[in-house]
């Protein structure tokens, strides 16, 4: 394990009551993904009892109990798990436009199977992952955006399989909580980044760092004026674990860092500045495989999760970029 990961794990564990995880059995679904690998590292670092599930085993994940399984099939596990975390999904625009049916299946069928299992074994707490995409492009009066904001999304676009799929996930959570009292919480992550975000992830931070490491120009899509905020993984994972441990059943929680809100052109400037490199980027139209109807602004109000967990993001953008770059450069992935 790299020094960067080790330092981040210590940071995460300092933010939550880690002792609450020691005596619990944990089911981690989607363990191969960016966030899944972080949860796996946390649980390994405290010697927790947990089972990882993903479609196929990742060779980078070792010394854990592992089940290769697709959650669009019924979850017929014999054991009871106290805590369930499901971060399985297809989040990259390049990938979900290629696999739209599979993206919808994971959001609806996969979520339903997990909720049915949780009810059957009487799990203590379930954490599911929606997305900031459900807000669409909020009216400027509602930025930073609270959980109560109702977004507008097209049902027939290349992004709909992911965006509407996450709305369906949230509706399933509401139905299961109201009808069965299922102890489920939902987080809406806002642009997480950091170590474990594979170079083939196809999202902006991994794409650009991959370009820089290859000596290539980074590419800004569209006019570069679309805005985002970015949350370093260690801050996000701490808040998400807080939602699992302390969250109210049937509730939604934004997870992210509200500052700074940057255009993609400003992000490119920040990236090169943080790495002490000469600027080298170009602006191009969206490629065919990347949906052009992306939200124009995205910035979270995180008051609800901060009040719940007493955790505020502390790792700034420049520091986070540097840590992510140094992690990749050290060939630790």
Beta strands, then each sheet from edge to edge (+ up, - down):
strand 1: 25-29
strand 2: 49-54
strand 3: 65-68
strand 4: 83-86
strand 5: 125-129
strand 6: 184-189
strand 7: 192-193
strand 8: 218-221
strand 9: 227-228
strand 10: 231-232
strand 11: 252-255
strand 12: 262-263
strand 13: 281-284
sheet 1: 3+ 2+ 1+ 4+ 5+ 6+ 11+
sheet 2: 7+ 10+
sheet 3: 8+ 13+
sheet 4: 9+ 12-
end
